[in-house]
Amino acid sequence: MASDQRPPPEDASLSGSSPQEAESRRKGAEHSRERAEDARETNESDRREAERLRQLAEDARAAAEEARTAAEAARQATIKSVNATAESLQATLGQMKAIEDMRRTLRELRDLNNLNPQ
């Protein structure tokens, strides 16, 4: 080996550490991996929940839009109904005026006939 080259780092168990220290480090690393996996699972669970809530919000928005469309259709139908009723009442009023005019004319003719007996 050249003087500027160093030997590769030795494994802790080979570097003179006790087996208990090596086992403790191994358990610590395993614990860290488990925490990281738990964090990944939590993140995935949170992501799925956020997606579920987003979908619920989208469904609610779509339902609200459908309700708004139905309400607008009902409003338009109500307007048509009110207009039809107004037209009907206007026609009835016209008919009532015509009948009143006919009655007036008949009264006038009757009065004229009573004034001019034959």
C-alpha positions as CSV (number, residue, x, y, z in Angstrom):
1,M,0.0,0.0,0.0
2,A,1.2,3.5,-0.8
3,S,1.7,5.8,2.1
4,D,-1.1,8.2,1.0
5,Q,-3.7,5.5,0.8
6,R,-5.5,4.5,3.9
7,P,-7.1,1.2,4.5
8,P,-10.9,1.1,4.0
9,P,-12.8,1.8,7.1
10,E,-13.3,-1.3,9.1
11,D,-16.7,-2.6,10.3
12,A,-17.5,-1.6,13.8
13,S,-17.5,-5.2,14.9
14,L,-14.0,-5.6,13.5
15,S,-12.7,-2.3,14.8
16,G,-12.6,-3.4,18.4
17,S,-16.1,-2.5,19.4
18,S,-17.8,-4.8,21.7
19,P,-20.5,-7.1,20.3
20,Q,-23.1,-5.3,22.5
21,E,-22.2,-1.9,20.9
22,A,-22.5,-3.4,17.4
23,E,-25.9,-5.0,18.4
24,S,-27.0,-1.7,19.9
25,R,-26.1,0.2,16.7
26,R,-27.8,-2.4,14.6
27,K,-31.0,-2.1,16.7
28,G,-30.8,1.7,16.4
29,A,-30.5,1.4,12.7
30,E,-33.4,-1.0,12.5
31,H,-35.5,1.3,14.8
32,S,-34.7,4.2,12.4
33,R,-35.7,2.1,9.4
34,E,-39.0,1.2,11.2
35,R,-39.7,4.8,12.0
36,A,-39.0,5.8,8.4
37,E,-41.3,3.1,7.2
38,D,-44.0,4.2,9.7
39,A,-43.6,7.8,8.5
40,R,-43.9,6.6,4.8
41,E,-47.0,4.6,5.7
42,T,-48.5,7.6,7.6
43,N,-47.7,9.9,4.6
44,E,-49.4,7.5,2.2
45,S,-52.4,7.2,4.5
46,D,-52.6,11.0,4.7
47,R,-52.3,11.2,1.0
48,R,-55.1,8.7,0.5
49,E,-57.3,10.6,3.0
50,A,-56.6,13.9,1.3
51,E,-57.5,12.3,-2.1
52,R,-60.7,10.9,-0.6
53,L,-61.6,14.3,0.8
54,R,-60.7,16.0,-2.5
55,Q,-63.0,13.5,-4.3
56,L,-65.8,14.2,-1.7
57,A,-65.4,17.9,-2.3
58,E,-65.5,17.4,-6.1
59,D,-68.7,15.3,-5.7
60,A,-70.2,17.9,-3.5
61,R,-69.3,20.6,-6.0
62,A,-70.9,18.6,-8.8
63,A,-74.0,18.0,-6.8
64,A,-74.3,21.7,-6.0
65,E,-73.9,22.5,-9.7
66,E,-76.7,20.0,-10.5
67,A,-78.9,21.5,-7.8
68,R,-78.2,25.0,-9.1
69,T,-79.1,23.9,-12.7
70,A,-82.3,22.2,-11.4
71,A,-83.2,25.3,-9.4
72,E,-82.7,27.5,-12.4
73,A,-85.0,25.1,-14.5
74,A,-87.6,25.3,-11.7
75,R,-87.3,29.1,-11.7
76,Q,-87.8,29.3,-15.4
77,A,-90.8,26.9,-15.2
78,T,-92.3,29.1,-12.4
79,I,-91.8,32.2,-14.6
80,K,-93.6,30.5,-17.5
81,S,-96.4,29.4,-15.2
82,V,-96.8,32.9,-13.8
83,N,-96.8,34.4,-17.3
84,A,-99.4,31.9,-18.5
85,T,-101.6,32.7,-15.5
86,A,-101.3,36.4,-16.2
87,E,-102.2,35.9,-19.8
88,S,-105.2,33.8,-18.8
89,L,-106.4,36.4,-16.3
90,Q,-105.9,39.1,-18.9
91,A,-108.0,37.1,-21.4
92,T,-110.7,36.5,-18.7
93,L,-110.7,40.2,-17.9
94,G,-111.1,41.0,-21.6
95,Q,-114.0,38.5,-21.8
96,M,-115.6,40.1,-18.7
97,K,-115.3,43.6,-20.3
98,A,-116.9,42.3,-23.5
99,I,-119.8,40.7,-21.6
100,E,-120.3,43.9,-19.6
101,D,-120.3,45.9,-22.9
102,M,-122.9,43.4,-24.3
103,R,-125.1,43.8,-21.2
104,R,-124.9,47.6,-21.4
105,T,-125.9,47.4,-25.1
106,L,-128.8,45.1,-24.3
107,R,-129.9,47.4,-21.4
108,E,-129.7,50.4,-23.8
109,L,-131.8,48.5,-26.4
110,R,-134.3,47.5,-23.8
111,D,-134.6,51.0,-22.5
112,L,-135.0,52.3,-26.1
113,N,-137.7,49.6,-26.7
114,N,-139.5,50.6,-23.5
115,L,-139.4,54.3,-24.5
116,N,-140.8,53.5,-28.0
117,P,-143.7,51.1,-27.5
118,Q,-145.0,49.8,-30.8
